[in-house]
Every structure is written in structure tokens, then in C-alpha cells.
């Protein structure tokens, strides 16, 4: 190289991002090997990276699965592109609320694992979730612990159980 020539560095658009794949993710041949993800910022040599619809929306719940079940359910003749996104976001929010409350119940029980009983107790203790899922049946979770008040005695008591105070004093 001459002194007058400068070393050309690739532009930001042409740079390649090197990321290693986590050993717990995915199946198949690419386990643990480096994967290349080209940038899509104005680079004409590389096609823009594809993004899933739930990644675009910033969700964990799959928007495409929700859309598939909405179409298979025949709830309407046509489904807009935004309705599965909104439904997936609502389902994710409700699940995160339930899991948060169930985690608190598991912490109260001094365990690190959320069990079905913790989920049931979390739903039954929350007013809005109980209204939404009040008729849901949780198998092998027991009942919500509640101490019932003693029945109030009337002026007379039950028919066969009438006891006078005088009889009690005699004995």
C-alpha cells in the first residue's frame, strides 16, 4: 500500500453482525456455531431481514397462531390484519397478570415453583380475574381457604335442641 492510499473500511451498511447461537435455542445443525445477520440499512447487496408479526408488535404470543385460530373458528367472514395483534396482546397481558399473582402466592408459600393451586388462588383472590374466570374448574387444587362464621341463633333455636338456662344450672 502507498502512503497516499488509505485503508478502506466497510461502511456501516455493509458490516455484518456476528452473534453466537445460544446452546439452548433451536434444533439441528447450527447448534453453538456462529451465525451471521447482515444489516439491512440501505445495503443493496443484502435483502432486509424478515421479522415475524409478533416481533414487530413486541409480543411473546404468536400473532400468526391467533390469526389462524380466528380464521379456523369462523367467527367472522373476514378478519382484519390488526385484530389478531390486539387479541394476542390482550391474551399476553392477562397471562402475565395471572403469572405475576401466582408467583406472589408461590412466594407466600415459600416455594420457587408455581403450582396449579397457586394459579387458582391468584385468580380467586383477584376480583376482576375471578369475574372473568369464576366458573373455571381447577382439577386437584383444593378449595380456597375460608373460615365461615358461626350461624346466628334465633330466639328459639332448633326444634329438638331447645335447652333452658334453668336446666343447665340444675346439672
Backbone bond lengths (Angstrom), bond angles and torsions (degrees), N, CA, C in turn:
res aa  C-N    CA-C-N  psi(-1)  N-CA   C-N-CA  omega(-1)  CA-C   N-CA-C  phi
1 X - - - 1.458 - - 1.520 110.17 -
2 X 1.299 115.53 140.23 1.458 120.25 175.25 1.508 109.42 -79.20
3 X 1.312 113.66 162.82 1.460 118.62 176.63 1.515 110.62 -69.48
4 X 1.344 116.46 -28.63 1.461 120.12 -177.54 1.535 111.49 -75.80
5 X 1.337 115.84 -28.07 1.455 118.22 -179.57 1.527 109.89 -81.44
6 X 1.270 115.90 134.03 1.465 119.93 177.30 1.523 108.94 -99.38
7 X 1.281 114.74 150.85 1.460 120.36 179.79 1.526 108.72 -73.14
8 X 1.332 115.66 124.19 1.456 119.65 -178.23 1.525 109.22 -81.81
9 X 1.297 114.67 130.54 1.460 119.76 175.77 1.520 108.05 -106.43
10 X 1.279 117.67 144.64 1.464 118.87 179.94 1.527 110.39 -66.02
11 X 1.320 114.84 146.43 1.464 119.18 179.38 1.523 109.23 -70.90
12 X 1.314 114.45 168.30 1.462 118.89 -179.90 1.523 110.85 -62.34
13 X 1.325 116.26 -31.87 1.455 119.61 -178.17 1.525 111.72 -68.82
14 X 1.318 117.46 -28.94 1.462 120.44 -175.86 1.522 112.69 -95.18
15 X 1.327 117.88 -3.75 1.460 119.17 -178.62 1.515 110.23 -71.22
16 X 1.297 115.10 155.09 1.456 121.14 -179.07 1.515 107.92 -117.96
17 X 1.293 116.29 133.40 1.455 122.32 -178.70 1.525 108.59 -91.20
18 X 1.316 117.38 124.58 1.458 122.28 -179.45 1.521 108.75 -101.84
19 X 1.312 116.43 120.55 1.453 121.36 177.94 1.513 108.30 -130.57
20 X 1.311 116.38 141.09 1.460 119.12 176.74 1.512 108.89 -93.33
21 X 1.297 114.37 142.87 1.456 119.74 -178.73 1.515 109.15 -81.76
22 X 1.323 116.03 134.85 1.456 121.71 178.50 1.528 109.11 -66.02
23 X 1.318 116.85 141.13 1.465 120.47 -176.14 1.521 112.33 -68.05
24 X 1.333 118.51 -18.49 1.460 120.73 -178.97 1.520 112.30 -88.01
25 X 1.327 117.46 -11.31 1.451 119.71 -174.43 1.515 110.93 -97.48
26 X 1.307 115.89 142.01 1.445 121.74 170.13 1.511 114.45 73.62
27 X 1.316 114.04 173.24 1.455 121.39 178.19 1.519 107.45 -129.46
28 X 1.279 116.80 164.01 1.451 119.74 169.30 1.503 114.20 99.55
29 X 1.349 113.90 -156.37 1.450 121.17 -167.48 1.520 114.37 -70.83
30 X 1.305 120.23 -33.68 1.455 121.50 -169.87 1.508 115.08 -80.20
31 X 1.315 118.59 16.91 1.463 120.60 -174.11 1.521 111.56 -66.48
32 X 1.322 116.84 121.78 1.450 121.48 173.55 1.509 114.90 80.31
33 X 1.333 118.91 -5.56 1.455 121.17 -178.64 1.520 109.59 -91.16
34 X 1.332 115.24 161.73 1.458 120.12 179.32 1.522 109.55 -74.09
35 X 1.333 116.09 142.54 1.457 121.34 177.80 1.515 108.01 -123.50
36 X 1.321 117.16 144.49 1.444 121.93 -178.81 1.519 109.74 -103.69
37 X 1.330 115.84 133.45 1.448 121.90 176.58 1.526 107.62 -123.50
38 X 1.325 118.41 102.56 1.463 119.33 -178.64 1.524 110.88 -70.98
39 X 1.311 115.40 147.41 1.459 120.45 176.35 1.515 108.76 -75.23
40 X 1.290 116.21 150.71 1.458 120.17 -178.17 1.519 111.75 -112.82
41 X 1.319 118.75 17.82 1.460 121.61 -175.63 1.525 109.81 -82.84
42 X 1.327 117.10 88.82 1.452 121.61 174.08 1.515 114.77 70.77
43 X 1.295 119.92 10.93 1.450 122.01 -179.77 1.519 108.10 -87.67
44 X 1.333 116.76 120.51 1.449 120.13 -176.12 1.521 112.15 -83.95
45 X 1.330 117.17 -17.51 1.458 119.68 179.96 1.524 111.67 -75.71
46 X 1.322 117.26 -30.87 1.458 121.64 -176.57 1.521 109.75 -109.83
47 X 1.302 115.38 139.34 1.458 120.38 176.85 1.527 108.91 -74.86
48 X 1.324 117.76 151.26 1.469 118.90 177.90 1.524 110.36 -63.83
49 X 1.334 114.61 149.01 1.466 119.60 -178.79 1.522 109.69 -70.89
50 X 1.323 115.29 141.44 1.453 120.02 177.74 1.521 108.96 -81.66
51 X 1.328 115.55 141.96 1.461 121.13 176.99 1.516 108.30 -124.67
52 X 1.312 116.04 141.28 1.458 119.61 175.87 1.525 109.45 -74.77
53 X 1.320 114.97 159.70 1.462 118.77 -177.00 1.521 111.71 -66.95
54 X 1.338 118.50 -33.15 1.464 118.58 178.40 1.524 110.99 -75.89
55 X 1.328 118.51 -25.09 1.460 120.05 174.58 1.525 110.33 -71.91
56 X 1.327 116.73 -36.91 1.466 120.30 176.86 1.523 110.72 -64.20
57 X 1.326 115.93 -38.48 1.465 120.37 -178.85 1.520 112.03 -82.38
58 X 1.335 117.90 -10.34 1.457 121.05 -179.23 1.518 112.72 75.16
59 X 1.322 116.89 34.71 1.462 121.90 -176.89 1.518 110.95 -112.88
60 X 1.328 115.62 159.41 1.454 121.73 172.72 1.530 110.60 -94.48
61 X 1.319 117.44 -30.69 1.455 121.49 179.62 1.527 108.96 -75.83
62 X 1.306 116.86 138.80 1.456 122.19 -176.28 1.526 110.69 -74.26
63 X 1.328 115.37 119.33 1.459 120.77 179.60 1.526 109.94 -70.39
64 X 1.330 117.20 -36.78 1.464 120.02 -178.91 1.530 111.52 -66.83
65 X 1.330 117.82 -35.55 1.473 120.10 176.82 1.526 110.67 -66.76
66 X 1.334 116.24 -41.33 1.468 119.79 178.55 1.522 109.73 -63.51
67 X 1.343 116.70 -41.52 1.464 120.55 178.87 1.525 110.75 -63.74
68 X 1.331 116.50 -39.93 1.469 120.58 179.34 1.525 110.62 -62.47
69 X 1.335 116.78 -44.75 1.463 119.37 -179.10 1.527 111.56 -71.39
70 X 1.326 117.32 -29.58 1.464 119.21 175.53 1.528 110.44 -67.35
71 X 1.334 116.71 -38.26 1.463 120.14 179.10 1.526 111.42 -72.57
72 X 1.346 116.71 -40.73 1.463 120.14 -179.48 1.523 112.15 -68.84
73 X 1.322 117.05 -28.41 1.457 120.90 -178.59 1.506 113.60 -75.68
74 X 1.340 117.56 -13.59 1.468 122.67 -179.57 1.526 111.42 54.55
75 X 1.337 116.23 42.98 1.462 119.95 178.59 1.524 111.06 -73.79
76 X 1.336 116.06 -26.12 1.454 121.71 176.55 1.525 107.92 -152.62
77 X 1.335 115.98 162.24 1.461 119.52 178.74 1.520 111.18 -68.72
78 X 1.318 115.95 -38.55 1.466 120.77 -177.76 1.522 109.39 -129.13
79 X 1.336 115.64 148.53 1.465 121.55 179.93 1.520 107.78 -128.78
80 X 1.326 116.77 128.49 1.464 119.90 179.91 1.521 110.09 -72.85
81 X 1.324 115.82 165.68 1.464 120.53 -178.15 1.523 111.68 -71.63
82 X 1.328 117.58 -25.94 1.457 120.53 -176.53 1.514 114.88 -87.14
83 X 1.335 117.31 -20.76 1.465 119.05 -175.55 1.525 113.65 -65.98
84 X 1.337 121.37 -39.26 1.467 118.22 176.15 1.526 112.85 -66.76
85 X 1.323 116.65 -29.30 1.466 120.48 178.42 1.521 109.84 -66.73
86 X 1.325 116.24 -45.18 1.463 120.86 -179.47 1.526 110.54 -66.32
87 X 1.324 117.23 -42.05 1.461 120.66 -179.99 1.525 111.23 -66.40
88 X 1.331 117.53 -39.88 1.468 120.84 177.75 1.523 110.63 -65.52
89 X 1.339 117.06 -38.69 1.467 120.59 178.36 1.526 110.92 -66.04
90 X 1.336 116.92 -40.57 1.465 120.27 178.99 1.525 111.03 -66.04
91 X 1.332 117.08 -42.31 1.465 120.43 178.70 1.523 110.98 -64.72
92 X 1.324 116.86 -39.30 1.465 120.37 179.06 1.521 110.84 -65.55
93 X 1.335 117.19 -39.43 1.461 120.78 179.49 1.530 111.03 -64.49
94 X 1.330 116.68 -45.69 1.466 120.10 -179.14 1.525 110.32 -63.39
95 X 1.321 116.88 -42.94 1.475 120.23 179.53 1.518 111.45 -64.83
96 X 1.329 117.33 -38.99 1.467 119.25 179.46 1.525 111.00 -66.96
97 X 1.333 117.37 -36.44 1.464 120.52 176.50 1.530 110.77 -63.86
98 X 1.325 116.12 -45.65 1.467 120.10 -179.30 1.520 110.45 -63.41
99 X 1.328 117.14 -43.26 1.466 120.52 -178.37 1.524 110.80 -66.98
100 X 1.332 116.81 -37.59 1.473 119.43 178.22 1.529 111.01 -63.79
101 X 1.339 116.59 -46.49 1.463 120.12 179.79 1.528 111.47 -67.31
102 X 1.333 117.04 -37.09 1.467 120.25 178.04 1.521 110.65 -67.99
103 X 1.326 117.35 -34.00 1.468 120.36 175.38 1.512 111.60 -64.77
104 X 1.330 116.42 -37.67 1.464 119.90 176.12 1.529 110.82 -65.08
105 X 1.339 116.78 -39.97 1.472 120.26 178.02 1.530 110.76 -65.82
106 X 1.328 117.04 -37.63 1.465 120.24 178.00 1.524 110.45 -67.19
107 X 1.333 116.99 -36.39 1.465 120.42 177.81 1.527 110.73 -67.58
108 X 1.340 116.71 -36.79 1.466 120.13 176.39 1.527 110.83 -63.73
109 X 1.332 116.06 -34.63 1.466 120.72 178.96 1.527 111.76 -83.10
110 X 1.332 116.49 2.84 1.470 123.74 178.52 1.529 112.08 59.83
111 X 1.335 115.72 41.18 1.455 121.16 173.92 1.518 109.09 -125.08
112 X 1.316 115.93 156.79 1.461 120.62 179.33 1.521 111.99 -97.64
113 X 1.304 117.19 -9.13 1.458 121.84 -177.09 1.518 109.96 -106.43
114 X 1.333 115.87 133.30 1.463 120.85 176.12 1.523 107.70 -83.76
115 X 1.316 116.08 122.38 1.461 121.96 179.29 1.527 108.86 -105.11
116 X 1.328 117.48 163.71 1.467 119.35 178.64 1.532 113.02 -56.65
117 X 1.312 117.74 -32.06 1.466 120.46 177.73 1.523 111.11 -63.13
118 X 1.339 117.58 -39.05 1.464 120.54 178.93 1.528 110.44 -64.25
119 X 1.326 116.43 -38.24 1.469 120.09 177.97 1.525 109.69 -65.48
120 X 1.339 116.87 -43.61 1.458 120.81 179.75 1.525 111.11 -62.93
121 X 1.328 117.24 -44.70 1.465 120.28 179.52 1.524 111.37 -64.84
122 X 1.335 117.03 -37.41 1.465 120.73 179.16 1.520 110.77 -64.30
123 X 1.321 117.11 -41.95 1.466 120.75 -179.60 1.521 110.47 -69.15
124 X 1.321 117.71 -41.61 1.463 120.77 -177.80 1.529 112.23 -70.26
125 X 1.326 118.36 -28.78 1.464 120.54 -179.11 1.525 112.72 -80.87
126 X 1.319 118.08 -25.99 1.460 121.44 -179.58 1.528 108.95 -87.70
127 X 1.324 117.08 130.28 1.466 121.51 -174.60 1.529 111.29 -65.39
128 X 1.340 116.74 -48.25 1.462 120.16 -175.66 1.528 111.88 -70.19
129 X 1.331 116.80 -41.09 1.462 119.22 178.61 1.525 110.90 -68.20
130 X 1.322 117.24 -34.28 1.461 120.31 177.33 1.524 110.46 -67.29
131 X 1.333 116.30 -34.49 1.456 119.49 177.01 1.531 110.42 -67.61
132 X 1.337 116.60 -37.85 1.461 121.26 -179.68 1.527 111.87 -73.97
133 X 1.327 116.97 -43.74 1.465 122.05 -173.84 1.525 112.37 -116.98
134 X 1.319 117.44 28.89 1.456 120.92 -175.37 1.510 114.21 -64.75
135 X 1.325 117.11 -32.03 1.462 120.08 -177.95 1.519 112.34 -90.58
136 X 1.320 118.06 1.08 1.465 120.87 179.94 1.520 109.76 -70.31
137 X 1.323 115.54 141.61 1.459 121.37 -178.78 1.521 108.33 -107.83
138 X 1.315 117.01 127.48 1.458 122.71 179.44 1.521 107.99 -106.67
139 X 1.320 116.30 115.16 1.459 120.87 -176.66 1.519 110.68 -74.75
140 X 1.317 116.64 135.99 1.462 125.23 174.88 1.526 112.93 56.17
141 X 1.330 116.27 38.23 1.468 120.33 178.19 1.519 112.20 -112.12
142 X 1.307 117.72 -3.87 1.451 119.66 -179.56 1.514 111.27 79.63
143 X 1.314 114.95 -165.15 1.455 121.64 -179.86 1.521 108.99 -114.38
144 X 1.311 114.84 161.38 1.459 119.99 177.08 1.521 107.88 -71.35
145 X 1.327 118.43 127.88 1.464 119.31 -179.08 1.524 111.04 -66.83
146 X 1.330 115.27 127.26 1.460 120.65 179.93 1.515 108.03 -151.08
147 X 1.311 116.41 135.85 1.457 121.79 176.90 1.524 107.03 -100.40
148 X 1.313 115.29 118.13 1.451 120.42 -178.72 1.520 109.88 -84.36
149 X 1.343 116.29 147.54 1.454 121.82 176.32 1.529 109.25 -72.71
150 X 1.327 115.27 152.77 1.455 120.07 175.69 1.522 109.23 -68.38
151 X 1.323 117.12 144.96 1.464 118.16 178.50 1.527 110.28 -65.99
152 X 1.310 115.74 141.61 1.465 120.30 -178.88 1.521 109.41 -77.83
153 X 1.329 115.55 135.61 1.457 120.94 178.52 1.507 109.85 -80.10
154 X 1.301 114.71 135.40 1.454 119.67 176.68 1.522 109.98 -80.37
155 X 1.310 117.14 -172.06 1.462 121.34 178.96 1.513 110.49 -66.11
156 X 1.318 116.12 -36.23 1.441 119.07 -178.56 1.512 109.86 -104.89
157 X 1.025 143.41 -28.19 1.462 136.10 -171.01 1.516 110.43 81.88
158 X 1.296 118.32 -171.32 1.462 121.96 -178.86 1.517 109.94 -79.66
159 X 1.343 115.54 164.59 1.456 119.80 -174.47 1.510 112.40 -63.14
160 X 1.219 123.49 -54.21 1.454 123.25 -175.29 1.514 113.28 -82.38
161 X 1.307 118.18 -2.45 1.461 120.44 -172.60 1.513 112.52 -112.09
162 X 1.325 118.15 18.65 1.456 118.66 -178.25 1.519 109.71 -71.13
163 X 1.290 116.66 125.26 1.457 122.25 -179.70 1.519 106.98 -131.56
164 X 1.308 115.14 127.67 1.457 119.14 176.98 1.510 109.56 -84.93
165 X 1.297 116.52 151.45 1.458 120.64 177.61 1.529 110.68 -66.00
166 X 1.346 117.60 -30.28 1.456 120.78 -179.29 1.527 110.94 -66.54
167 X 1.340 117.27 -37.92 1.455 120.75 179.35 1.519 110.66 -64.84
168 X 1.299 117.51 -35.54 1.461 121.63 -179.33 1.522 110.29 -68.70
169 X 1.347 117.00 -35.45 1.457 120.41 -179.07 1.530 111.44 -72.14
170 X 1.347 117.33 -31.57 1.455 120.99 -178.38 1.526 111.67 -66.45
171 X 1.272 117.69 -34.26 1.463 120.19 -176.39 1.455 110.51 -79.43
